[in-house]
Each structure stands twice: as structure tokens, then as C-alpha cells.
Amino acid sequence: MRESLAAGEGPAERVSIVIPARNEAHNLPHVLNALPGGLHEVILVDGHSTDDTIDVALRIRPDVKIIQQTRRGKGNALTCGFAVLTGDIVVVLDADGSADPEEISAFVSALLAGADYAKGTRFAQGGHSHDITRFRRVGNAALNHLVNLLFSTHYTDLCYGYNAFRVHLLPLLDLPPVHVADDLPNGMLRGDGFEIETLINVRAARAGARITEVGSTEQPRLHGASNLRPVPDGIRVLRTILAEHRRRHVVDSDPVVNEPTMDGATIMDEALLREST
């Protein structure tokens, strides 16, 4: 393990790491061995892997908390991890080696300095990507511009998953429920896929969170193939942006739609989440 996280003033902040993983047995040794000391917990959310992902994780880090995601997609994996964490700060870290665990301290420092949400960026604040293609860069820039236009935000890298936030934000983010009783189209809710990052970005801003960007360098995946599908996943992100824009106007005009339902979701979310994916 690398050196421990720097301690902040006052009571210690408990830092939880959530790592979504599906068939990442070859990449986990690099990721887990590079984690800093002083972490409160490491939660690995397994996406029903068919390789040795779980065994490798337990062998390298016996204290890792392993849970299974309830549906499929990165977004569902993250919400499952968020549901069981017990820390004060959560850092989301990919299992493929593309995100540098040494940068965790920079994200935590941004939160200790007063931010509620530390948003990773590859395109500002000294960030860089050794992985993104020109096609994905153009698509990300277009979607990023649309979010900034519709929600009066100032993001520079919408579709990047290396982020951290204070756990008290979770109720305000109102993310998709972990358990859903009935069948779903394609087995997914809106927010279950890679669009989760956009959903968090938009809702954090809408909640009035203090947001700061943290420069991050993205490396290529170490082993295996990415689960990202640029066109279908880009369409999911676009539809999420438009759905959130509708949600914003409906909630502003009629606050009753934001009242919680029995399972914790809102009335408006019930409609938006179940739109065809």
C-alpha cells in the first residue's frame, strides 16, 4: 500500500472507496495494492463476474467488503455500494486500472477544504487522458456543453467517473433504488448504466452542493476490454440529460411530484426511471 491519507483538522473523516468490478481479476492487483493507507473501508461491488475477481480481491485485501449488484450496469453497481457504505466521504474508483489511486488524496483534500462534491476532470486543472478517443472526446464535449447550458453548471468533463463526495449528499441525489420488485425493460432503470455519472453531476448541482473540479490523469485499461459502448451509452446519457431537464421543470412548477413514495423514490422519478431504455 502507498502512504496514508493526510489527516484533516478536527474529527477524522472516514473515507470509503467503492469499486464496481466485473471480470477484473487481472486488473485488481494493481488497483488494490496502490490504495493509500488510512481508509475506513473498501467496498467491491461485483457484477456477477465469471472470473476470479472476488478471490483475487480477498487474497490481496482480506478486509475488502464484497457485495453483489442487484441488476446490471455501472450505475446499479455504484448505488449498491453506496447503500452499504459507513464512511463520511466516498470515492468512486474504477477497477480497470485507468484511474490512479494515488489521486485519492487530492479528491479527499478538496472535500476537506470545503467542497461537497469533488468532480474529476481530464480536461482542466492539470488533467489529461491517455485513453479517450477523438470520437468519445467530441461526444463528451457536446454532452458537457448541453448540461452546462441547461443547468447553469460549469463542468469541464461530464462523462468521467473518478469522483468523490460527502455521504450526506446521497439522500439529495435520490439515485435509483437498489431493489425493484417488478420486471424492467432490458433489466435496467435509468441511471443503472454509465449515465450514472451525469445523473450525479446534474443532481449535485441542483441540490446546491459546493462543487470543485480535481485534475485527474486517465490511463488506458490495463487488461481486457471496456464495457463502455460509446454510441448506445452516449444515447443513454443524452436521454438522462433531457429527462432531468423535464424533471427540473415539473418539480419547480409542482412540488408535490417530489414527495417521496413508499420505496424512497419520488413520484416524478417513478415515471422517469421507468421510461424505455
N, C-alpha and C positions, 0 to 999 in steps of 0.2 A: 504494500500500500504506500501511497505517497504521504507527504506531510499532512498534519491535521489542519482542519479549517481554523482560521483565526477566530478567536473568541471575541464576541462583541461586549460592550459595556452592559452592566446590569445582569438580569437573569439570563441564563444560557438559552439560546434559541435551538430547539430541536429540529434538525434537518432530516427530512425523509427523501429518499430517492425512489422514484417509480420508473421501472424499466419494462416496457412492453417487449415481448420476445416471442417469436415463432420460428422454430428451426434455426436457432442462432448458436448452436453448440460450439462451432468453430470460432465465433467472434467473442463470446462471453469471457474467455480467459483474459483477453486484452482489456476489456471494459471493466471487469470486476477487480482485476489486480491494480488498475490505475485509480480506483476510487480513493479519495482522501480519507484519513482517519477522522474520528470525532463525529461520525454520522450517527443519528438517532436510530435509523432503520433503513434497510434496503429491501424494497418490495419488487419482486419479479412477477409480472403478470404473463402467464404462459398462454399462448394462443393455440392450445391443443397440438403442441409440437409432436412430430413423428421421429425426431432425432433425440439426442441425449441432452437437450437443453437443460432440463431440470437436474439431472445427475451432475452435469458439469457445474452448474451454479452452486449446488450444495457441496460439491467437493472443494471448490475454490473458496466459497464463503458459507460455512455451515450455519451462520446466523441469518442467512437470507430468508425472507418471508415469501413463500411461493403460493400464489393463488391462480385459479383458472378463470379466464374470462367467460362471460355468460353468453355472448353472441360471437360475432366476428368483427374484425376491423380494429385499427389502432385506437380509434376513439372509444370504443367499448372497453378495450383493454385499460386505457387510462382511467375511465370512470370507475372501473372495478378496483383499480389500485387506489384511487382517491377515497373510495368508500371504506377502506380498512386502515388507512394511514393514521398515525397518532402523533405526528410531529406538528410543529408550528409553521414550518416552511417546507414546501415540496418543490423538488427539482425533477423535471422530466428529462430522461436520458435515453437515447436510442441504444439498442443492443448490438448494432451492426458495426460499431467502431468509427462511425462518421463524426460523432460528437466527442470532443476531448474532455475527459473527466477532470483534467487539471483546471478547466474553466469554471468548475462548480463554485470555487471560492469567489470568482468575480460576480456571479449571479447572487450568491448569498450576501456579499458585501453591498450590492446595490439595494437589497431589501433591508439590510441593517442600517443603511443610510437614509431610509425613509420611504422607499418605494413599496407599493403593494404588489406590483407585478413587474418582473424583470424579463423583458422580451428580447430574446436573442435575435441578432441581425448579422447577416453575411455581407451587407451592402452599405454599412455605415459604421462609425465608431471603431474603425480598425478591423472590421470583419472581412472575411474572404471565403470563397468556396473553390475547392479543387474538384468538385463533383458535378455541379449543376450544368446541364446542357444549355445551349443557346435557346432552344425551344422552350424549355422549362423556365429559363430566366425571363423571357418575354411574357410568358403566361403569368408568372408570378407578379411581374411589374404591372401588368394590366389589371389583375385582380386586386393588387395592393392599392392602385390608384382609385379603383372603384370604391373600395372600403373607405379610404380617406375622404373621398368626395361625399359619400352617403352618410358617413357617421362623424365627420369633422375630426378625424384622427390624424396622426402624423407618423404612422408606421412606415418603415423602410423595407421590411421583409415579412410579408404576410404569412407565407407558407413555409415557415421554419419551425421545427418542433422542439428546439432546445430553449426551454423557458422555465421560469421559476416564479412562484407566487406565495403569498401568505395564505395559510389554510383558511383563515376567516373569510376569504373571498368565495369559497366553494358554494355556500348557500345562495349567494348573489348570482353566481354563474348559472345556476339552475340547469345543470347538464343532464343529458338523457338518463333515465332511470336504469339501474343495473339489471333489474328483473322486470320482464314484461310477460304477462300471462298468456296472451293470445298470439297467434301466428302473425308474422310480419312479412311484407313484400321483400324478397331477397334475404330474409332473415336479419334485416338491419333497420335501425332507426336513423333518422337524420342526426348526424353527429357521431355515428359509430365508426366512420371511416377517417381518412386523412383530413377531412374538413373540420375535425375537432379543434384544430389549431385556430382556424378562422372563427369558429364559434366562441372560443375562449377570448380571442382578441377583441371581438365586437362586444361581447357581453361585459368584459372587464371595463372597457371604455364607457359603456352605457351605465355601469354601476358607479361610475365616478372614481374608479381606482386610480391611485397615483402610479403612473406607468413610466418606466425608463427603459431605454434600449441598451443592450450589452453586446459589444462586438464579439463575434464568435467565428472561428475558422472551421469550416466543414471539410472533412476529408472524405475520400472515396470509401465506400463499403469495403471492409477487409476481405470477406469471403461471401460467396453465394450471390443470389440475385435479389434485387429490391422488390418489395411487394407493391411499390408505387406504380400506378398506371396513369401517365400524365394526362391523357385526354379524358377518360372516364372520371378520374379523381378531380381533375380541374373542373369538370361539369358539376360534380357534387359540391365543390367549393362555391362556384357561381350560384347554384341554386340555394345554397345556405345563406349567402350574402343577401339574395333577393328575399328569401323567407324572413331573415332577421330585419330587413328593412320594412316589410309588411308588419311584422310583429311590433316593431317600434311605433308605427303609426296607429295600429289598433290599440295598443296599450296606452299610448298618450291620449287617445280620444275617448277610451272607455276603460278605466282602471279595473273594472270588475273582471276582465279577462285575465288579469294577472293574479287572481286569487288562487291559492293552492288547492289542488284536488286531493283526493284521498291518498294517492301514492306520492304526493310531494311535487308532481309536475304542475304546471299552470294550465288553465283552461285553453289559453292560446297555444301553448306548447303541445297539448294533446292533438290539436289539428295540424300544426306544422310538422311535428315529428312523424306523423303517420302519412304525410304526403308520399306519393310514389317516389321511390328512389331509383 
